[in-house]
Amino acid sequence: MASPSRHIRFNNLQRNIWIAQIVFEKNACENLKSCRVVMHFGNNVNRHDLEPVHLVTLACLIEHIYKTGNFALLSTDNADIFKYIQVSQVQLADFRL
């Protein structure tokens, strides 16, 4: 039987919206077990608009997903964001499809 999946779509980098979504998704993952959590970045998200707050909170969400017994995957939907994260110093590239 395949693992259940949860898909997260990030479409807005406005700081207050981003942080609210990170908190919502953290709480949503609390009761999941062995779930594949796939994170997508919308094509409207520009890598030049990413700030340290986005990468750090994303890294914290990924860590939380793993600590709760789930699997974090980063989708390649937005190739520009994907390439940027691959070379970021936060080293989020390990979390991809």
C-alpha positions in Angstrom: 0.0 0.0 0.0 1.4 3.4 -1.0 2.1 6.0 1.6 -0.5 8.8 1.9 0.5 12.1 0.4 -0.1 15.7 1.5 0.6 18.5 -1.1 1.6 22.0 0.0 1.5 24.8 -2.6 3.4 27.9 -1.9 2.1 30.7 -4.0 2.8 33.8 -1.9 6.0 35.0 -0.4 4.5 37.9 1.5 6.1 37.5 4.9 3.0 37.3 7.1 1.2 35.0 4.6 4.3 32.8 4.3 4.7 32.4 8.1 1.0 31.7 8.6 1.2 29.0 6.0 4.3 27.4 7.5 2.6 27.4 10.9 -0.6 25.9 9.4 1.3 23.2 7.6 3.4 22.4 10.7 0.2 21.9 12.7 -1.4 19.9 9.8 1.5 17.4 9.9 1.3 16.8 13.6 -1.0 13.7 13.3 0.3 12.3 10.1 2.5 9.2 10.1 4.6 7.9 7.2 3.1 10.5 4.9 4.8 12.0 1.8 4.6 15.7 2.2 5.2 17.2 -1.2 6.0 20.9 -1.4 5.3 22.8 -4.6 6.2 26.4 -5.5 3.8 28.1 -7.9 5.2 29.5 -11.1 4.3 33.0 -9.9 6.9 32.7 -7.1 10.2 34.3 -8.2 13.5 33.2 -6.7 14.6 36.8 -6.5 11.9 37.4 -4.0 13.0 34.7 -1.7 14.5 36.0 1.6 16.4 34.2 4.4 13.1 34.0 6.3 11.6 31.8 3.6 14.5 29.4 3.4 15.0 29.2 7.2 11.3 28.6 7.9 11.1 26.1 5.1 14.0 24.2 6.6 12.3 24.2 10.0 9.1 22.8 8.4 11.1 20.1 6.7 12.8 19.2 9.9 9.5 19.0 11.7 8.0 16.8 9.0 10.9 14.3 9.4 10.7 14.4 13.2 7.0 13.5 13.1 7.8 10.4 11.1 6.9 11.8 7.6 8.9 12.4 4.4 9.5 15.8 2.9 9.8 16.1 -0.9 10.4 19.2 -2.9 8.7 19.2 -6.3 10.4 20.5 -9.4 7.3 22.4 -10.7 9.1 25.7 -10.5 12.4 24.9 -12.1 13.9 28.3 -11.2 13.1 27.9 -7.5 14.2 24.3 -7.6 17.6 25.2 -9.0 18.0 28.0 -6.5 17.3 25.8 -3.5 19.7 23.1 -4.9 22.6 25.5 -4.5 21.4 27.4 -1.4 23.6 27.1 1.7 20.7 25.7 3.6 21.1 22.5 1.5 17.5 21.8 1.0 18.3 19.9 -2.2 18.0 16.6 -0.5 14.3 17.0 -0.3 13.0 16.6 -3.8 11.1 14.3 -6.1 
